[in-house]
């Protein structure tokens, strides 16, 4: 399995983006809208994908709010690593926003889900789980 590192902003990027960093907490719908907006940018600049730095710079320039406020989400989406887990997280966030569950309850659900997905396989109790549905396939099926 490929090790994935979370994207963190450098001090220079933080300084550059301070005007773009929101003080407010965005709703699940707002976060999803930012990712959908980035879909348009990804399509627009797909010819640049071979030059990772230039591709990321174009995406960054058109998706500053996502880049500066959710750098790991931006990175995962730019690298086509988002999958159905993203939508599961958004659904939990929506339930928290509606008051249907607490952040602690959502955290427990996420922890249990990740445990079931990775631990039995890692210790050899079960075969590897099927991969999560890709982000693109999720949208095709919804």
N, C-alpha and C positions, 0 to 999 in steps of 0.2 A: 504494500500500500504506500502511495506517495505521501510523504509528510507535508502537511499544509501549515503554513505559518500565517498568523493573522497580520494584516497590514496595519501598521501604525504610522501616523504622520511624523515626519521629522520636525525638529524645532523650526526650521526655515518654512516648511509647509504650513505649520500652525500659524506662524507670524503672517504669512501670505494670505491665509484663509480666515484670519480672525473676523473679518467682516462677514464671511460666509457661514460661520459657525452659529447655529441657532441656539438661543438660550432656552427655547421652548421644547417640550417633548412632542414629537410628531406622532400623529395617530397611525394606526396600522394602514388605513386607507391612504394617508399621505405618503407613507414609506413605499407602499405598493405603487403609487402614482410616480414617485421618483424613479423607481426601477423600470417601470413601463416607459418613462421618458428616455431612460438610458437605452432601452431596446431600440428606439428610433435612431439614436446616435450610433449604436453598434452597427445597425444596418447601413447607415449613411457612410461610415468610415471603414467598413469591412475590408476594403481593398488595402488598407494600411496595416492590417493585422500582422503581416510578416515583419514589420518594423515596430516591435512592441513599444518602444519609447514614444514614437510619434503617434501611434494608435492610442496609447493611454493619455497622451497630452490632449489630443482632440476630444476624447471622452471626458477628460477632466474639465476642459474649458466649457463644455456644454452641460455638464452635470455637477457643477460646483457644490451644490447643497448636499448631494449624496456623497460626493468625494470627501468633503470636509467634515460632515457630520456622521457618516457611516463608512469609514474607510475600508473596513474589512468586507462589508457588503459590496461596496464598489469594486474592490479587487476580485472578489469571488465572481461577480457578474461579468467583469471584463475578461476573466479567464474561463468563462462558461462553466463554472463550477456550482452554480445555484441549481438546486433540485427541489423536489416536493417538500423537503424539510423547511424551506423558506416559507411556503404557504401554511404549513402546520404551525410554524412560529407566529405568522401573522394572525392565524385563527385564534391562537391562545392570547395574543395581544388584544384582539377584538373582544374576547370574553372578559379580559381584565378591564378594558375600557367600559364595557357595559355593566360591570359589577357582578358578572356571573361567576367569577372566581377571583381569588387573590393572587398576587405575584408569587407567593410561596407555593400555592397549589399548582400554578403553571410551572414553576421551577421543578417541583416534584415530578410532574408529568414528563417534562423534558428529560430529567435525570433517568427516570425509569425507561423511557423510550430509547435513550442512548445506551443504557445498560443492556437492554434486551437486544439491541442491534449489534453491539460489538463484543460484549464480554463472553457470552457462551461460545461464540465462534473463536475468540482469541484463546480460550483455554481448551479448545478442542471438543467441546460438548456437542456442538451442532455444526452443520456445514455453513459456509459463508452465506449470508442473506443475499437475496437478489438486490441489485442496485436500486436506489431510489429513482423514482420517475424524474426525468430531466425537467428542467424549467420549461423548455420549449414544448415538450410533450404534454406537460401539465396544462399549459395554455391551449394546446390543440384539443385536449380532451374536455376542457371546461366550457 
